[in-house]
Amino acid sequence: MRTKILILFALIVSNSVLVLGQRPADIPTGKQFFIQSAINYGKNSGGYWDVPGYPKTIQKGSNIQVYDFDNNHDRTYSMHFRDSDGYYEIKIGNTVNSRIDIQGGGKKNGTSVKTWTRNRGNNQKFLFRHLGNGRFKIYDKNSGKAICLAGRSSKNRSNVHIWDDHNGPWMEWYLIDAQTRRAFVPGREATTSTSAATTNTGSIASLASNEEFVYGRVGLKENGRVKYTFAMTRKPNNSKQIYIREMRMPYGPQPIVGGGQMRVQKNPKDYDMYDYFVIMNGQRIGPYDRIYDIHQDEGDVDKWITPDGKHVSFAGVKGQKYYPVFGSKPSGIYFWSVVQAPSYDPTSSKTTYAMEWGPDDTRLIENGSVKLKGWKVISDVNYASNNKDLLYVGAQDDKRKRRIYLNHTPIAGPFNLVTQVGFLPGTNKPYYNAFNRVTVDNTSKAKKSVLIGDREFNFSSDQQIGNLKIIDPWVCFTVKVNNTDYNGDDRFKKQSVEVWKYNYRTDEIVKYGKYAYNASVHETGDTFYITSYDTNGSSLLISADGKILDTVTAQEKGKGSAAFKVSSNGDFFTFYWKGMKKPYVLKKNGEQFKIDGVDKIMGVETLKFCPKTGKVNLVVAKDQSVGSMDRTVINGNYRFDIKGRAHGNWMHFAEEGNDVISIYEFKRENEKHFTKQIYKNGKPLSDLLFRSILQLRISPDASRYAALVTEVDCDTPAGQYFTENQYMDLKRKLLVDGKIIEGNFGSPVWSREKNKFLVLKQEGNSMRMVEL
């Protein structure tokens, strides 16, 4: 009898090891599934995992049962945060932190499957074993038991619990794709493995046999739908003459030497011996030797493209000349230097532009025809949201007499200088901020004029006007004046400043202050806030309605300074320090912001807010000694510690949930280049190391990530993703969820609509957009 028991025990143990030792199935993270019992699959609409009732939000502790199908969000489940053993967390519906959970971490047969707040415990981790044709068993990591139906019944309200593994359809489940309503079968659709195929969404353009895709961007609308595709390709051309760049590096203001005329490059770089093309929404434009923003001061391609995603404007270099493209239409003109670059409206599809053709000959070209010529100044070309009304600044005979023209009719001026001009958002009503020089008591002063829609404001020569900040329907600016009754040197008593707000839709004007010395207007979400001072030198944080939210006295900040940040949800943070190597004071909503385990904050490296939720994204240094790399990272209510550089651009904070995916940089012994690695919540996501990681993108809950990476040393800067030729030779690879996907890809972007990454890819002689 004892022998039989031992044999039976050995079989049970060996069977358990066999089950849990098998290779776990790869489940697409983030994809929405319905989970149906194998008892019901293909027969009826019963047996679906369900949270009882029709909850708008998932409450922790709700029992998972099975019920007939409906389309409520509590019927959908997605897999996230796969660990090294192949176990996933199962997220419920459209929640952020609700997870499938084994009640109380129990291991006994019959322990219920519940909902609970995410806690990263083993009782919230599950392994999917594929049995074939879409059938799965699901195992709990904490107990090793399988999820099954109580009483082997799939009737409505039957409980879902754990039990010793055995065979039967009551222990088997189908993952039903919420979009296609088909059972998911591993290997039959795109995953993130190196052997997996991507999902093609259609060809963007056909390429020549020797043409190479070298740069790609997919622009998205707010709802996650594709707004545009922008790509660059190149073809070898070893016979062309190359000219030295006018600027060594584009996308930054630099002085022009030698009049901007380019000279022959005697030893051209290999990456210049190509013809380069732009492919915008499938339209091919080119060839060019190089491709820039028209003014060489904006490296972000998204800023080259109209808000509707239909048109692009840029400058292509051919030989010694720049050839601008306006609204996806090559203009046929050229210019010799970026100081001569045309004025145009990048938000409009119109081809109107103004350009200096020669000394005292600035011209306005409208619809391909010369509308004006021989003017001293034509600048600030703007179109209204109707894409019809045209606004510009012009001086026909005297540069000191500039007028503002609406549809070629002067509406204001003359002015010595116009500092701001445009149309109010969503209207055909102009605004401007301009001034004239006047002499008062033998002193030259600026007399300012401000137009906001139908209201004009004129100020005396003693008043100084700050730049206009426009947040529909408000325009906010500052009005500063010298305090004539004060003769001392205290800057906080020398000048006072008011804040003016004007609602151009209701004609309401609001003024508040007076504050001291200076005031600045800052945008946050769909409103703004103001920072200023009082006459004692205290720093002030002021809300959009003029309420003082926080004050840092001169005594508190000493010789240091104070800073304020306000989130879109109204939370405000204040931080200040008395000087170098002194601890920071950090406050939230006026109260000290305490971080467990951090006695002294020695640096605030990142303080920003999630644009969707307003929650704080914070990185602080705990030690300022030489070489120290101790940091604390905070995302909402979650925090962790790291040792490493925590550059703000390298930190990617989840919008849904609290996780943070970041790039960690370090230099290994006897190496001159930095090595980079991707971390999650302060721990490596994989053992993969790279020379550069750029265009890192994450899903809203940080369960997925993608980036372009290089694995070899390179002489050119590898941390940029610009359209400059020197970056095109870098053989970047696409990294998705810790795995390299073979192929020639552009930059990834996360689509909320698709719940996937979208990326441009070259496949043979075709450029396609694919889903990952």
QUIPE-V989929 format. One line per field, one symbol per residue. psi: psi as a letter, one per 20 degrees, with the letter a starting at -180 (. if undefined). burial: b if it has 24 or more other ideal C-beta (glycine too) atoms within 12 Angstrom, else e. A space follows every 10 residues. Layout:
psi->???
burial->???
This chain:
psi->ghgggggggh ggghgghggi iqpqqopppi ppqqoqqhhh pigakrkpqq pqamphqoqq iqppaqrqpr kqhiiqqqpr lpahijqqqo qpbkrgjpqp qopjkqiqpi pqprqrqpjj rhjjpqpoop iqkipqqpqp hgijrqprpp jkpkqpjpqp aqrqprqqii jqqpoophgi kqppopijrp ajqhiqqrop jqpgqqqrhk pppipppopq rhjiqphrpp qprqpqniiq pqqpqhqgpa lppqqppkjj pqrpohmqqh iilqpqqpoo kippparrhr prqhjkjoio hhiipqhijh qqprpppocj qpoqppljop hirrqhqiij qqproiiqiq jprqqohrpk npqpopkiqo gqqjqgpprl pqqriikgpp prpqoghphj npqppoljpp iqaqqhqohp qaqqpjrkpr qrorqqpqpo ljppqpoqpp pndippppqr iippprqppo npjqpprqoq qqnijpjajo hiihqqpqpp ppoihikppp praqaqfqqq pqqockarrq pbrrijjqpq pprhjjpohq porhhgicib rqqqppriji qqqpqrqirq jqqqppqpki qpopopiohp ojqohpnaqp hghiqqoppq pipjqpipkp qpppocjqqr qrorplphii popphoajqp prppprprpk piqqqqqpqp kjqphrjpqq hqorkpqqrh jkiqqqrpqq iqqqhqpijq mrjqhiiiip nqqppoljqp pqroqbpqqp ohgikrqqqq qpockqprpq q.
burial->eeeeeeeeee eeeeeeeebb eeebbbbbbb bbbbbbbbbb beeeebbbbb bbeeeeebee ebbbbbbbbe ebbbbbbbbb bbbeebbbbb bbbbbbbbbb bbbeeeeeee bbbbbbbbeb bebbbbbbbb beebbbbbbb bbbbbbbbbb eeebeeebbb bbbbbeeebb bbbbbbbbee eebbbbeebb bbbeebebbe beebbebeee bbbbbbbbbb eeeeebbbbb bbbbbeeeee ebbbbbbeeb beeeeeeeeb ebeeeeeeee bbbbbbbbbb bbebbbbbbb bbbbbbebbe beebbbbebb bbbbbbbbeb bbbbbbbbbb bebbbbbbbb bbbbbbbbbb bbbbbbbeee ebbbbbeeee bbeebbbbbb bbbbeeeebb bbbbbbeeee bbbbbbeeee bbbbbbbbbb bbbbeeeebb bbbbbbeeee eeeeebbbbb bbbeeebebe eebbbbebbb beebbbbbbb beeeeeeeee ebeebbbbbb bbebeeeeee ebbbbbbbbb bbebeebbbb bbbbbebbbb bbbbebebbb bbebebbeee bbbbbbbbee bbbbbbbeee eebbbbbbee eebebeebee bbbbbbbbbb eebbbbbbbb bbebeeeebb bbbbbbebbb bbebbbeeeb bbbbbbbbbb bbbbbeeeee eeebbbbbbb bbbebbebbb bbbbbbbbbb bbbbbbbbbb eeeeeeebbb bbbbbbbbbb bbbbbbbbbb bebbbbbbbb bbebbbbbbb bbbeebbbbb bb
